[in-house]
Amino acid sequence: MPASRPSSVKVRVLPSVAWRAPTRRRPSWTDRILHKVNANVYENLTLQAEQLSYNSLDYYTLSDHKPVVAEFIIKVFSNYFERVIEFQPLDTWYIDEENYASYTLSGDVEPTMWDWIGVFKDGFTSLEEYLCYVYAMRGTNNTNTARSRVKTVVFPITAVRTPGQYRLLYFSNNSGSVLGMSEAFRAVNRQGTSTISQLTYSDGFQ
């Protein structure tokens, strides 16, 4: 947006005596205010900033650089409930078995076929540390209708191979962000069974 008046020259040097005379400065002010809007970083919401005015503040006398001020109208969240995925409690995960996890979509979440749910060890330090993942929609149990906000996904028997504490994370393909994380749950061997590695070890010493 053009300023209310043209800016003055900040520095004027006297050519003949520049090497021995102090630099003379004219009162001036910053020419521009830089701003940037990342409009499409949220799903189904476009951020916006509209500049209304841009002026210099000539009444400042403490410096020969006069500040400038601008007014904007910005689009922000108002009484906004964050789009989230809420996982239902998953108390126990049985190793070497198919396991089911259910989650609820908040009202404004629009899932896509490329959204995915990853299995992470509890205490993970990077989103790259997933052990297994399934696509949220393609792994959905067929008993759910397309319009239902409660979904159930099936994880293969190879998803978790060792006992411990784990979590599920829901990743949105559109926004590239995490929309939900489950509480920590236990992965255990069902009573009376052993993992494949344990069986192999025992058989070798019989």
Residue, then its C-alpha position, 0 to 999 in steps of 0.5 A: m500500500p502506498a504511504s501517505r507521503p514519499s520517504s525522504v533520503k536517509v543519508r546525504v553526503l557532501p562529495s567534496v568533504a566526505w572524507r573529513a566531514p561528518t555524514r549529514r542525515r535528513p529526517s526520514w522513515t522506514d519505507r515499508i512494512l513487510h507482512k506475509v499470510n500463509a493462507n492455506v495451513y489449516e483444513n477448510l479455513t483460509l487465513q487472511a490479512e487486509q491492510l487498511s492504512y499505512n502512515s508515518l509518525d512525524y511527531y517522533t523527535l528522538s530519532d531522525h528515522k520516523p517510524v511507520v504504522a499500518e492497520f490490518i484486518i486479520k481473519v483469526f479463530s473466533n470461538y473456534f473448537e479445534r478439529v480433532i480425532e478422539f480415540q476411544p480407550l484401548d486398554t490392552w493390545y494383544i501381540d500377534e493378533e489383529n487389534y481394533a481401535s475406534y475413534t470419533l471425528s469432530g464435526d468439522v473434520e473431513p477425512t480423506m482416503w490418505d489419512w493414516i493412523g500410526v502405532f508409536k512406542d509411548g515416549f516417542t521423540s519423532l513422528e518418523e518413529y512409527l512402527c506400523y500404520v494403516y490408512a484410516m478410511r481403507g482400514t475402517n471396519n465395514t460395519n461403519t457407515a460413510r456418514s458415521r462420525v465413529k470409525t473402527v480400524v483394524f491393525p494387522i498381527t504384525a503391527v506390534r511384536t513386543p510387550g510395552q506401552y504404545r500410542l496411536l496417532y492420527f495424521s491428516n493428509n490435507s493439513g500434514s498435521v496430527l489431529g489426535m493421539s490416543e492415551a498410552f495402552r499396553a501390548v501384551n501376550r495373551q495368557g498361555t501364548s508366546t511370541i514367535s521369537q520366544l517359541t523359536y528360542s525355547d524349541g532350540f533348547q528342548 
